Structure formats: structure tokens, C-alpha cells
């Protein structure tokens, strides 16, 4: 049996990787560039590190900052319209997953007909048919993995949907840990657990293979050993570097193997309550892992060992249970609430959350344990009450 593995054509990773930006832009022979970025990054000077390099190359630059966490469909529509109207030659995304996902839409859908909503995975009637503008993605957080995936996630009224196609793969990804130094502890924690969730779900996915396993396990090793330090000491260069590499590897793993139940249940939390995606994953991670543990004990034992714990004298059942305990402890240690109550989600919302999670069939299909409606409501209930299955 053969297996397909897809990667971004060119990636630069490591401290100082941003130095390669100018030569990569020049390679595309472009003149007019749209830079999509978070307004906070513009205010603190991170975006300037990118635009100053571009200005030295005499490019015509327009900086677009109408970006917010958990971007809405309306925000995506506005940016695509803006890109079409101003006839850019290239788009560069600088920021977290929101800025990068919006950049993908701007670059790829600008030459297409219709609205962004026409290309949504669950309800769209149109398909991406041409590559669009060249684009470069530069993450400033270690978490989403958006810089090396072909997915753009948008918030709808009560849930989320995606635009996905291999044309949404960046032409160049630049992953420079130096750009993550200024990320606040709360964002570091949320995006870090997001990256860890990507790696864990990729390793447990029904679509996992030998290549994604290697990527996922190394990501788990790097993230689990450095996240607490990155949250407590944001200027720790080694921790920031390990987190950036871990996030990058986790992105490659889940892009090819997929994510599953945690993400399927997290999407409605973001859609209905505007909870940051990383926090949505983090609050659900222990409960989903506890619920599916019996279907993937051997692999969860592998995860436990990869996190640095010995399981030589343990059965698979015991080691997998310990794995859930350690994941719960990690979420707690980085300061993320462990219950839905902690995010002010009312008990009355559980039924609608379940209905919206059931729509995420693309994600649920990869779970090692089938998650039907009754399973999903049990997981939400457990996350509300704070009772992790063992």
C-alpha cells in the first residue's frame, strides 16, 4: 500500500529564518504586495520587521490589519473583496492562525468568481480551480500549524467551516522562533496546547502512517517538554525554539493524518462562544482522550512515554490512563480552565454544541473510537462537570 504525504514547497525554520524573506519574494518577480497581519503585531513592531525588509527591496506594500481571532465568514469576504479590488501580485501573512488562514483565502480566492461562502466545505457549491496569487506565511505563534496546511478555518453563526484545497498550501513558509518572543503567556499556552493536540490527534488518527507518526511523536516530545517553560519565561530562547519546531512538525503531522474528536467538539465552542481555538481544544483534550482511551491504549502508551515518562512496569491500560492524567496536568499547569464552566458556558448550551459537533463528519471519521451523538453529549457533559473518564 502506498501513502501520500504533502508538504509546503519551501520552508525555512529556525532562529533568524526571516532573513530569507526578501530573496524568496524577489524570486516571484512581484511588485505590489498585500501584508495581512494582526493589529496588535503592527502596534508592537513585529509586522515592521517584515515590511522593513520588503521596503528595502523597493516593493509597493499595503498593510491590512482588519484581522481578529476566530475570523468570521464576513471578515473573509471583506478581505477577498479588498484583494480583488486592488490587484495585488502577492500576499504575505504575518501572525497567528487567523491572519494566516485569511491570507490563504485572499491569495487563492481573489481570482475566483463568487463569494467565500460558495467554497465552504460543508455547504459550498463551488470548487477551487486555479492557484491564485503566490503567498508566503510567517507565523508569530507556535500553535496553529496554518503555515503548512491547506485549510482556512472560518467562524459561522454557531460553528465553524473550512475552505480546503492543495492550492491553499503556501508557496513559502517562514518559521522564525524569534517572532514568538513577544507572545503573552495566555496565548502561548493556548496555541501550545493547540499544537500538542494536533500532534496527539494525528498520532491517534485512523489516517496515521509511518511518516506522520514520526512527525507527531517528535512534536509531542518537543512541545510537552518546553511548553511550561515558554509560558513562564517567554524570553527563553530554547523553549521558544522547541515550541516553534514542535508546532511546525505537528502541523505537518495533522495536515497529512488529520485531527479528530477534540477538534470536532472544539469548533462549536469557538463558533458559539468565541473561545480561542487553542483554549477550545485544551479544555476538551482530557475529556476526549479519556473517553476514547480504551480504543487506542497502545498508542496512548506511546504518547505517555514520548512525554518523558517510563511505563516499563505498566500495562497498556495503566499507561494510557496515566497519559490522560498527564495531559490534564499540563493543561492545568499552563493556566487554562479545565471545565466548560470555567469559560462561562451554560449547561443549557450542551445540546446545541452536540448538534453542531455532529456536523463535523470530516473530523469525526478519523477518531479511533466512533463518536455518535450520545458519545458527544457525554463528553461535553464530562467537560462541564469536570469529570475525566479513566
Secondary structure by P-SEA (a helix, b strand, c coil): cbbbbbbccccccccccccaaaaaaaaacccbbbbbbbaaaaaacaaaaaaaaaaaaccbbbbbccccccccaaaaaaaaaaaaaacccbbbbcccaaaaaaaaaaacccccccccccccccccccccccccccbbbbbcccccccccccbbbbbccccccccccccccccbbbbbccccccccaaaaaaaaaaaaaaaaaaaacccccaaaaaaaaaaaaaaaacaaaaaacccaaaaaaaaaaaaaaaaaaaaaccccaaaaaaaaaaaaccccaaaaaaaaaaaaaaaaccccaaaaaaaaaaaccccccccaaaaaaaaaaaaaaaaaaaccccccccccccccaaaaaaaaaaaaaaaaaaccccccaaaaaaaaaaaaaccccc
